Amino acid sequence: MDLADRYQALARGALLVAESAEDAYRLGALERFLKPWIRDRLHSLGGLLDSCDTRRQLAEDTRGFAQTAAKYSELRDQLFSDVHHTRPEPPWRIVGQKTMAIRAQSGVLLRQPTFVLRRLDAGSDVPGAATWDFTVIANPSDPADEGTSFVVMVSTGDHTGGVPVQVSKELESERAWYQQLEYGFYALGITPFLTAIYDPDRHRKRATDDGYGG
């Protein structure tokens, strides 16, 4: 068996790890986010052999391939436990190279939403801003629940403080969800500046002369 055949065997093994985790840890509405992501990632890693020029590069690429599949399996285990087990409040879980984060809350005592924050591909960007998607899934155990999605625009300019984040008025009005959006960005290593959190009354017109007009 030559190197190309062995690398393909590794690719099949990594996919087996992913599929085994999917069978063991069913995640309902999250499947439409996770399954395409891992397959795209494994497909990308499968093409690295063509650019390997040294044994060291080969060692790094094969290690990355194996680690990606193993971390995906661990992630599914964690998310499954977040929803189905009683324990301290779960954190945001980071997917891959910090382009997606998920917070699955416990559903043992009462139904709670699951939150998904993910970076959309660059084709969705506009000048000066990257496009993200924030999805709130009311019934995460139901594969048919597509959730409520909001477009989130994140400034790509240079900022000394928080990064300006623009969302719809609908999301701003859902205060608990809006707060979770902030936590999701922090988990991804982005310090967001969400105006409605820090200046919730900015839309109100201030009265002049103590409210007596003129």
Summary of the structure (lengths in Angstrom):
residues: 214
radius of gyration: 21.3
end to end distance: 87.7
largest distance: 87.7
contacts: 602
relative contact order: 0.11
helix: 48%
strand: 18%
